[in-house]
Amino acid sequence: MTVSVPLWPAVLGRFGWQDLPFVRAWENPTISEIIGAFAGALVVVGAVVVAALLTRYGKWRYLWTEWLTSLDHKKIGIMYIVVAFVMLSRALVEAVLMRMQQAVAIENPGFLSPDHFGQLFSTHGSIMIFFMAMPLLTGMINYVLPLQIGARDMAFPWANSIALWLTIGAAGLMMASLVVGEFSTGGWSGYPPYTERAFSPGVGVDYWIWAVTLGSIGSTMAGINIACTVYKLRAPGMRFMRMQMFSWTSLCTSILMIFAMPPLTVATLLLALDRYLGFHFFTNDLGGNMMNYANMFWLFGHPEVYILILPAFGVYSEVVSTFSTKDLYGYTSLVIATMAIAVLSFTVWVHHFFTMGQSANVNAAFGIATMTIGVPTGVKIYDWIWTMFRGEVRFTVPMLYALAFMMTFVLGGFTGIILAMPPLDYLVHNTLFLVAHFHNMLIPGLLYGMLAGYHYWFPKAFGFRLDERWGRIAFTCWVVGFYLAFFPLYVLGASGMARRTQAIFEPSFRPWLYVAGVGAFVLLAALTSLGIQLWVSIRDRAKTQVEAGDPWDGRGLEWSVSAPPPEYNFAVLPLIDGRNPFYDHKHDEGQPDPYASPASYEDIVVPKGSATSVVIGLTAAVAAFGLIWEIWGLTIVALQVIVAAVVLRSFGRDQHRTIPAAEVAREHEAWLARVRATPAIPRQLETDAVNRGLAEIVA
């Protein structure tokens, strides 16, 4: 790669003209450099187009006041999810490029340079874990959890917004690496000593360190907020064993975030000290020990797997129960299994480095622990199957994702048992077999779950249903694409093909790599189908309005309010007298009418929007950018702005506003009148245009 000569070190730090991908492509017009320049141009053009459209339609003030500075947990949740889908788009395109490279680089150099390929697999993994999966699940929890437990907002709305903007700032650093400089080639785990400055002197590793550090701090804050919300803001009568399963999995996820994210933050900061100040925590000499990094990273890394999967388990519990028209089977066992998974997830981290030289006894202990964690997961699968048994199963798009998950996740679990055996892990640990297993767990475990939740709760968030036809097309592409893209990797891995391989020298791998390449394109078609579905749904939203708020005959409290819900969620906080109070009140004779007018209304206090959270999150990213490029003045100024924003917020007194009881009553009574005027439809017609958000009650 061309060495960049600093242009103006006193002001621009390490930056030189060769750090721009456009300059590199001009000086060395290879296909690899042209792809890099095109990606950078896409980021720049995309940002300019968005800014131009906002200016053209005069939406800057609306975007700033109603969304960006909002402390409403629902809007924060939606913004998290938007970020996740944007980052998913980039990471999936990178995956397609890697599969194309491997398909053509059989006894051939291919079209990507080794360095570019290394950057692609590093950004793909880092984005998928930290900037797609984490924002997606955090956003869904943010939106749904307060509604499910009968709360008006999260426990700490301002901190909630800061966590969002730290995540956005970190994602912005990932996107900036496409435009200025390069990214790390050290993978999503960033193992030293390769990521030490002696081996990776460029800015790529620094981009990775600060993006991950900001994201992990934001996730820690989100975890604390979620846990405090569950502990302190449940509606009157909402005991723990009356919570919906999604609320339970959210609570356990938040506990994992609180205890698992700090080891990652410490590991990345210690690596930064090595790189910036010449410390030797993880070097090969002067007392450094790379295994300290491996232990800290995977002390985060394996609980992270369950941070990603537990919210999806909660979604599947909601979806399977709702669309089987039955109470969730084995509720207590599901709660215990969820807590068991959360605890056991901290006992298995060493299986991620069975090959690094531990004793046989240590490996055996962690292998047994790894197999043990499969037991509570199996309990969940059986409970979902028994929930469906003799139920009135409706094959909506969320239910299809749940069924696909059960089939695919069990297959991935079998391969996990293989990898839990240290002797077998020695054989396949550094091959594509491990890549296949990892994706076999996370794609159905996280992505299918979040897509099921996206389809399930979308009507609640926006007041209209997603297009069913395009939803089924996208579902088919996700499932078919997954099997085509990853099941061949089991064969390749068992045949000895190493992971992270830019070029292949074994011709017999060719047909399997071709199949995997086709699968990658089918997955890209799946993402495209989701985009088309959203566009079609917005275009036809008048036909699929569900303002009455209950399109699926739901069970949780989130379905008891309008769609979309008011800023304050509940006109009157509900009194909880059972596990599914809203559903029971709808269906059981003698129960109170869930749509009855309350006896009285009260003023409701909600937080005002705050610009300081936006400033803190984005300025933290600016400070990190200064550290990456060694523009010390920029970093110092940015840190001072952060301190000033915190001080300004701490002295603020006008941070809440009161919604008068008369306004609450007017809005709520108007909605109740619309509910009474809405025709109830049988569940069999819930995907038709006649569904306006009110289910027919069948005795």
SVG drawing of the C-alpha trace seen along z (x, -y; Angstrom):
<svg xmlns="http://www.w3.org/2000/svg" viewBox="-69 -26 80 61">
<polyline fill="none" stroke="black" stroke-width="0.4" points="0.0,0.0 1.2,-3.5 2.8,-5.2 1.1,-8.5 3.3,-11.5 1.7,-13.9 0.4,-17.0 0.5,-19.5 1.4,-17.6 0.9,-20.6 -2.7,-20.9 -3.8,-17.7 -1.7,-15.2 -1.0,-12.0 -3.3,-12.9 -1.8,-12.9 -3.4,-13.0 -2.9,-9.2 -5.3,-8.7 -8.1,-9.6 -9.4,-6.5 -10.0,-8.8 -6.4,-9.8 -5.2,-6.2 -7.6,-5.0 -6.3,-7.8 -2.6,-6.9 -3.1,-3.2 -6.4,-2.4 -6.7,1.3 -10.2,2.8 -9.6,3.1 -8.7,-0.6 -11.6,-1.6 -14.1,0.3 -12.7,-1.5 -13.0,-4.8 -16.6,-4.0 -17.5,-3.1 -16.1,-6.3 -17.9,-8.3 -21.1,-6.5 -20.8,-7.7 -20.2,-11.3 -22.9,-11.3 -25.4,-9.7 -24.8,-12.3 -25.1,-15.1 -28.3,-13.7 -29.9,-13.3 -28.9,-16.9 -30.2,-18.2 -33.6,-16.4 -33.9,-17.8 -33.2,-21.2 -35.5,-20.9 -38.5,-19.9 -37.6,-22.1 -37.4,-19.3 -34.3,-20.3 -36.2,-21.9 -38.7,-19.0 -35.9,-16.4 -34.0,-18.3 -36.8,-19.0 -39.0,-16.0 -36.4,-13.3 -32.7,-14.0 -33.1,-15.8 -36.1,-13.8 -35.9,-11.9 -38.9,-9.8 -37.9,-6.1 -40.0,-5.2 -38.2,-7.7 -34.9,-6.7 -35.7,-3.1 -36.7,-3.8 -33.5,-5.8 -31.4,-2.9 -33.1,-0.5 -32.6,-2.9 -28.9,-3.0 -28.8,0.8 -30.4,1.2 -28.1,-1.3 -25.1,0.5 -26.5,3.9 -26.7,2.7 -23.0,1.9 -21.9,5.0 -24.0,7.3 -22.4,5.7 -19.0,6.3 -19.9,9.9 -21.0,10.2 -17.6,8.8 -15.7,11.3 -17.7,14.2 -17.2,12.9 -13.4,12.6 -13.1,16.1 -15.2,17.5 -12.9,16.0 -9.6,16.3 -9.1,20.0 -5.6,20.3 -6.0,16.6 -5.3,13.4 -8.9,12.2 -10.0,8.5 -9.4,7.5 -5.9,7.0 -5.0,8.9 -5.1,5.7 -8.5,4.7 -9.9,8.1 -8.6,8.0 -10.3,4.6 -13.5,6.0 -13.7,9.0 -12.7,6.7 -15.4,4.1 -18.0,6.8 -17.6,8.5 -17.3,5.3 -20.3,3.7 -22.5,6.8 -21.8,7.3 -21.3,3.8 -23.2,1.5 -26.0,3.7 -26.9,6.3 -26.4,4.1 -28.4,1.1 -31.1,3.4 -31.8,5.2 -31.2,2.1 -33.7,0.2 -36.3,2.9 -35.9,3.1 -36.1,-0.7 -39.4,-0.8 -41.2,2.2 -40.0,2.6 -41.6,-0.5 -44.9,0.3 -44.9,3.9 -44.2,3.1 -46.7,0.2 -44.1,-2.6 -44.1,-6.1 -40.5,-6.1 -37.1,-4.6 -35.6,-5.3 -33.0,-7.8 -34.2,-9.4 -31.2,-11.7 -28.7,-8.9 -30.8,-6.9 -30.2,-9.6 -26.5,-9.8 -26.2,-6.1 -27.9,-6.4 -25.6,-9.2 -22.4,-7.5 -23.5,-4.6 -24.3,-6.9 -20.9,-8.6 -19.1,-5.2 -21.0,-4.1 -19.9,-7.4 -16.3,-6.5 -16.8,-3.3 -18.3,-5.1 -15.5,-7.8 -12.9,-5.0 -14.3,-4.6 -13.6,-8.2 -10.5,-9.1 -7.8,-6.5 -8.3,-2.8 -9.7,-0.3 -8.1,2.4 -7.2,5.7 -7.1,7.4 -10.6,8.8 -13.6,8.0 -11.7,9.3 -8.6,7.1 -6.1,9.6 -2.7,8.2 0.2,8.3 -0.9,8.0 -2.9,4.9 0.1,3.3 1.7,0.4 4.8,2.4 2.7,4.6 -0.1,2.2 1.2,-1.3 -1.6,-2.9 -4.9,-4.4 -7.0,-1.3 -6.6,0.3 -7.2,-3.1 -10.5,-3.5 -11.5,-0.1 -10.4,-0.8 -12.3,-4.1 -15.4,-3.0 -15.7,0.1 -14.8,-1.8 -17.6,-4.4 -20.1,-1.7 -19.3,0.3 -19.7,-2.7 -23.0,-3.4 -24.1,0.2 -23.1,0.2 -25.2,-2.9 -28.1,-1.3 -27.8,1.9 -27.9,-0.1 -31.0,-2.1 -32.9,1.1 -32.2,2.8 -33.3,-0.2 -36.4,-0.6 -37.5,2.9 -36.6,2.8 -38.2,-0.6 -40.9,-1.5 -43.1,1.5 -46.8,0.7 -48.7,1.2 -49.2,5.0 -46.6,5.9 -44.7,8.5 -41.7,10.1 -43.5,13.3 -46.2,11.3 -43.9,9.8 -44.0,10.7 -41.1,13.0 -39.6,10.2 -39.4,8.1 -37.6,11.0 -35.1,11.5 -34.5,7.7 -33.8,7.7 -31.3,10.6 -29.7,9.0 -29.3,5.7 -27.5,7.5 -25.2,9.2 -24.5,5.8 -23.7,4.2 -21.1,6.9 -19.8,8.0 -19.3,4.6 -16.7,3.2 -14.1,5.9 -14.2,5.0 -13.9,1.3 -10.9,2.0 -9.3,4.3 -9.6,1.7 -8.3,-1.2 -5.3,0.9 -4.6,1.6 -4.8,-2.1 -2.3,-2.7 0.0,-0.3 -0.3,-2.0 -0.2,-5.7 2.0,-5.7 4.2,-2.7 2.8,-0.6 3.3,3.2 0.1,4.8 -0.2,7.1 3.2,6.9 5.5,9.9 8.2,8.3 8.8,6.2 6.2,8.1 3.3,8.0 1.0,11.0 -1.5,11.3 -3.5,13.9 -4.6,11.2 -6.3,9.5 -7.9,12.8 -9.3,13.4 -10.7,9.9 -12.1,9.8 -13.9,13.2 -15.0,12.5 -17.1,10.0 -17.4,12.0 -19.3,15.0 -21.8,13.2 -22.2,11.0 -23.5,14.0 -26.4,14.2 -26.8,10.4 -27.6,10.8 -29.7,13.9 -31.8,13.5 -33.9,10.6 -34.6,12.7 -35.7,15.5 -38.1,13.0 -39.5,12.0 -40.1,15.6 -41.9,16.2 -44.3,13.3 -44.7,14.3 -45.3,18.0 -47.8,17.4 -49.7,14.7 -49.9,16.5 -50.7,19.9 -53.6,18.3 -52.4,19.9 -50.8,18.9 -47.1,19.4 -46.4,23.0 -43.9,23.4 -43.6,19.7 -41.8,20.4 -39.4,22.8 -38.7,20.2 -37.9,17.6 -35.5,20.0 -33.9,21.1 -33.3,17.4 -31.6,16.7 -29.6,19.9 -28.3,18.9 -27.4,15.5 -25.4,17.0 -23.8,19.8 -22.7,17.4 -20.0,16.2 -18.5,19.6 -17.6,20.7 -15.4,17.9 -12.3,20.1 -13.8,22.3 -13.1,19.4 -9.4,20.1 -9.2,23.9 -6.2,23.9 -4.1,21.3 -2.3,23.6 -4.4,24.2 -4.1,27.4 -6.3,30.4 -8.1,30.1 -9.0,26.4 -10.2,27.2 -12.3,30.1 -13.9,28.0 -14.9,25.3 -16.0,27.9 -18.4,29.4 -19.7,25.9 -20.3,25.2 -22.4,28.4 -24.3,27.5 -25.5,24.2 -27.3,26.1 -29.8,27.5 -31.7,24.3 -31.7,23.5 -33.3,26.8 -35.9,26.1 -36.9,23.0 -37.3,24.9 -39.5,27.5 -41.7,24.9 -42.3,23.1 -43.2,26.4 -45.6,27.2 -47.1,23.7 -47.9,24.4 -49.2,27.9 -53.0,27.9 -53.0,24.2 -54.6,22.2 -51.4,21.4 -51.4,18.5 -48.5,18.4 -47.9,14.7 -44.4,13.3 -43.3,13.1 -44.4,16.7 -42.5,17.9 -39.3,16.4 -39.9,18.1 -40.4,21.5 -37.3,21.0 -35.3,20.1 -36.3,23.3 -35.2,25.5 -32.0,23.7 -30.9,23.0 -31.2,26.6 -28.9,27.6 -26.4,24.9 -26.6,26.2 -25.5,29.6 -22.4,28.1 -21.8,26.2 -21.7,29.4 -19.0,30.6 -17.0,27.4 -17.4,27.8 -15.2,30.9 -11.6,29.6 -10.0,32.3 -12.5,31.7 -12.2,27.9 -8.5,28.2 -9.2,29.7 -11.7,27.1 -11.2,24.0 -9.4,22.0 -11.5,23.2 -14.7,22.1 -16.5,24.7 -16.3,22.2 -17.5,19.4 -20.5,21.5 -21.4,22.4 -21.1,18.8 -23.4,17.6 -25.7,20.6 -26.3,19.4 -26.4,15.6 -28.4,15.2 -31.4,17.2 -30.8,16.4 -30.5,12.7 -31.5,11.5 -34.6,13.7 -35.7,12.7 -35.2,9.0 -37.0,9.3 -39.8,11.1 -40.1,8.3 -39.8,5.7 -42.8,7.1 -44.7,7.8 -44.3,4.4 -44.1,2.2 -47.9,1.6 -47.6,0.5 -44.9,-2.0 -46.3,-3.5 -50.0,-2.8 -50.0,-0.6 -49.0,2.9 -46.1,4.0 -46.9,5.5 -47.4,9.2 -46.5,10.3 -43.1,8.6 -42.5,9.7 -42.9,13.3 -40.6,12.7 -38.0,11.3 -38.4,14.2 -37.9,16.7 -34.7,14.9 -33.3,14.7 -33.9,18.5 -32.8,19.8 -29.9,17.4 -28.7,18.4 -28.6,22.1 -26.9,21.5 -24.3,19.1 -23.3,20.9 -24.0,24.6 -21.3,25.1 -18.9,23.6 -19.3,26.6 -18.1,28.8 -15.2,26.4 -14.2,26.2 -14.3,29.9 -12.1,30.2 -9.6,27.8 -10.2,24.4 -8.9,21.8 -11.1,18.8 -10.0,15.2 -8.6,16.5 -8.2,14.0 -7.0,16.5 -7.6,20.3 -5.2,22.9 -7.4,26.0 -9.5,26.4 -11.8,28.9 -13.2,26.0 -14.6,24.3 -18.2,25.7 -18.8,25.0 -17.5,21.5 -19.8,20.8 -22.8,22.0 -21.8,19.8 -21.4,16.9 -24.9,17.4 -26.2,17.5 -24.6,14.2 -26.4,12.6 -29.7,14.1 -29.2,12.6 -28.6,9.2 -31.9,9.7 -33.5,10.4 -32.3,7.0 -33.4,5.3 -36.8,7.0 -37.1,5.5 -36.5,2.1 -39.1,2.6 -41.5,3.9 -41.1,0.7 -41.6,-1.5 -44.7,0.4 -46.0,0.3 -45.6,-3.4 -47.2,-4.0 -50.2,-1.8 -50.4,-2.8 -54.0,-4.1 -55.1,-0.5 -53.4,1.0 -54.1,-1.5 -54.4,0.2 -55.0,-2.9 -57.1,-0.8 -53.8,0.6 -54.4,4.4 -54.0,5.9 -52.8,9.4 -55.0,9.9 -52.0,9.3 -51.4,10.2 -49.0,7.6 -49.8,4.1 -48.2,2.6 -51.3,3.6 -53.7,1.8 -52.8,-1.7 -53.2,-3.4 -50.9,-2.8 -48.7,-4.8 -48.8,-5.3 -48.9,-8.8 -45.8,-10.4 -46.8,-9.4 -47.7,-5.8 -50.6,-5.4 -53.3,-8.0 -53.6,-6.3 -51.1,-3.8 -52.6,-0.3 -53.3,1.8 -51.9,5.3 -53.9,8.3 -52.4,11.2 -49.8,12.3 -51.8,11.2 -54.2,8.6 -55.1,6.9 -55.7,10.2 -57.7,11.6 -59.8,8.5 -60.6,8.8 -61.5,12.5 -62.8,13.4 -66.4,12.7 -66.8,10.7 -63.4,8.9 -63.3,5.1 -63.6,3.7 -60.0,2.9 -61.4,0.0 -63.5,-1.6 -62.9,-5.3 -60.9,-5.8 -62.6,-7.4 -60.3,-10.4 -57.2,-11.8 -54.2,-13.5 -51.5,-15.9 -48.5,-13.9 -44.9,-15.1 -42.6,-14.2 -39.0,-15.1 -38.2,-17.9 -35.8,-17.2 -32.2,-17.9 -29.4,-19.0 -26.7,-18.2 -27.0,-14.5 -26.5,-14.9 -23.5,-17.2 -21.9,-14.7 -22.2,-11.7 -21.1,-13.4 -18.3,-15.4 -17.0,-12.2 -16.7,-10.8 -14.9,-14.0 -12.5,-13.6 -11.9,-10.0 -11.3,-11.1 -8.6,-13.5 -7.0,-10.7 -7.0,-8.5 -5.2,-11.1 -3.2,-12.6 -4.8,-16.0 -4.4,-16.7 -5.9,-20.2 -9.2,-18.8 -9.3,-16.2 -8.7,-18.7 -11.4,-21.1 -13.8,-18.3 -13.3,-17.0 -13.8,-20.6 -17.1,-20.8 -18.2,-17.5 -17.4,-18.8 -19.2,-22.0 -22.3,-20.2 -22.4,-18.1 -22.1,-21.2 -24.7,-23.0 -27.1,-20.1 -26.4,-19.8 -27.4,-23.5 -30.5,-23.2 -33.8,-23.5 -36.4,-23.6 -36.0,-20.0 -39.6,-18.7 -43.0,-19.8 -46.5,-19.0 -49.3,-17.7 -52.5,-18.9 -55.1,-16.3 -57.6,-17.9 -55.4,-17.3 -54.7,-13.7 -58.4,-13.1 -59.2,-14.7 -56.7,-12.5 -57.6,-9.3 -61.3,-9.7 -60.9,-10.4 -59.0,-7.2 -61.5,-5.2 -64.3,-6.6 -62.3,-5.4 -61.8,-1.9 -65.6,-1.6 -66.2,-2.6 -63.7,-0.1 -65.1,3.2 -63.6,6.3 -62.2,8.9 -61.5,12.6 -57.9,13.6 -58.0,15.5 -58.3,12.1 -55.6,10.3 -53.3,9.9 -56.1,8.5 -57.0,4.8 -60.1,5.2 -57.8,5.4 -58.0,1.9 -56.4,2.9 -59.2,4.6 -59.4,8.4 -62.7,10.2 -63.2,11.8 -64.0,15.5 -65.3,17.2"/>
</svg>
